Amino acid sequence: MELTKLTAASLIQFFSGGCSFLTANKDSVDALNVFPVPDGDTGTNMSLTMNSAVKDIAGLNTVPEVAGAVSTGALMGARGNSGVILSQLFRGFAQGVGNKKILSADDFAYALQKGVELAYKSVMKPVEGTILTVSKAVAAGCIQKAKTTKDIKEVMAFALYEGQKALDNTPNQLPVLKQAGVVDAGGKGFLMIFEGGLKGILGELVFNQVAVPAKPVFEEKARDLKDITFQYCTEVIIKGDNLPLEEIKSFLVDKGDSLLVVGTEQLIKIHVHTNHPGVVLERAVSYGTLHDIKIDNMKEQHRETLDLHEETDVIDCAVVAVAAGEGLAQIFSSLGAAKIISGGQTMNPSAEDLVKAINSVRAKQVIILPNNSNIVLTAQQAQSLAEKPVGVVPTKSLAEGMAAMLAFEEAQPLEDNVDKMVKAFAHVKTGEVTFAVRASSYNGLEIKEDDILGLFNGEIKVLGQDVNEVVQKLVGLMVGPNDELITLFFGNNVGEEEAEMLSEKIADSFPDLEVEIHYGGQPLYYYLISIE
């Protein structure tokens, strides 16, 4: 039986079927990750984006209402680069639908094409061999077939065939895919949505929506006043020449808790909870000039927090940062971030998570630090959806984010802060040590499942079986003649004593460099490394 028009009901079947089919098969999409590291989350991100897209479409009565709801839901629920591009495809689709009460095969093809055009425009540098290429082939297949038949089921089936050809060709367009022996994950996810949509229209799928995770915002545990041993949160920046970071840290280590001393020989930022802030400042001024001094009475702040009617001042500019791990979240808070969104590898926050965080911060302007290459597009989407001025500093690692935070000043205008923060992280080198989730070949390395991997600025450079050996080899590759500071952040699968011993070995290997060790608490990654 021919299907010559799509009504609101059939469009609901299409999007619901696409969501169900992708959700049921998302693990196979996740497995297509180019690098065999435990962060292959394209399928998960696209599935969560789809579930957000369809969550409000049940019972809608018109085609424009359905297309609009899908567009809005995807825009707000978009996670990861693939989810953001998918949301733009749906946004363009809704624009192509316009006010049409029903969709013919030609109308459907036109709307798909409008989605492809908007998706290409939304990406600064479109890359072929990705979800963009596959969606373009699907839309072109619809347009071609609609010229010879009005049966939308035939049009969709032919478009799937064309999309599959484009997907199979993605390794020829992106060498990194061919090297890894996989097709593009985003393109595969899009085809699953389209195939599921056809199955939904044919009545072959029962829609089962999965729950979209609640916003993953890092929350500090409420503390009783008697639990606050050190009353004053003290922060100060020291500027000077040849500043002795380790000497300063040694002096402060027994003066309080929540100690953080980071920086270079020219600039050091101190954060400490202490009962004697004067002692801290007196010592600090002996090394150089003091800047951005901030002393907060935490007991008084706690009392004010308990008063739900207490109004806080609206500051000029604040930072919302993404970080995975309790220790890393604490560090970003200590450096001045107003809100921490828990996320990163394996769980990318949605645009809506970021928008809610932006709105919750009492600031006139907000800066987002995505701290992950797969969150930058989501941050930019949140920027366009927010109701206040927002800047995105496109940090692709936590190390870059921390360097950017050192340049942040809440009293400065948004544009000035963004400019300074972008310049501040440009010189940072990032290392990551994790494990292989599958066998693979990359850059001449034959990788086996569970091998320890060392990544330098996102590229696999070291392979081994011992975590500590891989860290030491990776640091050796990363260190350059002008570097001064090595910082290790150990994850929740590494003991503190083990991390301390490793940092001592690295310090012995590089006696001219400062070596710091901090608890990051990040999952999956044994160590994150920053060198500057």
Buried (B, 14 or more C-beta within 10 A) or exposed (E): EEBEBBBBEBBBBBBBBBBBBBBBBBEBBBBBBBBBBBBBBBBBBBBBBBBBBBBBBEEBEBBBBBBBBBBBBBBBBBBBBBBBBBBBBBBBBBBBBEEBEBBBBBBBBBBBBBBBBBBBEBBEEBEEBBBBBBBBBBBBBBBBBBEEBBBBBBBBBBBBEBBBEBBEBBBEBBEBBBBBEBBBBBBBBBBBBBBBBBBBBEEEBEBEBBEBEEBBBBEEEEEEEEEBEBBBBBBBBBBBEEBBBEEBBEBBEEBBEBBBBBBEBEBBBBBBBBEBBEBBBEBBEEBBEBEEBEBBBBEEEBEEEEEEEEEEEEBBBBBBBBBBBBBBBBBBBBBBBBBBBBBBBBBBBBBBBBBBBBEBBEBBBBBBBBBBBBBBBBBBBBBEBBEEBBBBBBBBBBBBBBBBBBBBBBEBBBEEBBBBBBEBBEEBBBBBBBBBBBEBEBEEBEBEEEBBBBBBBEEBBBBBEEBBBBBBBBBEEBBEEEBBBBBBBBBBBBEEEEBEEBBEBBBEBBEEBBBBBBBBBBBBBBBBBBBB
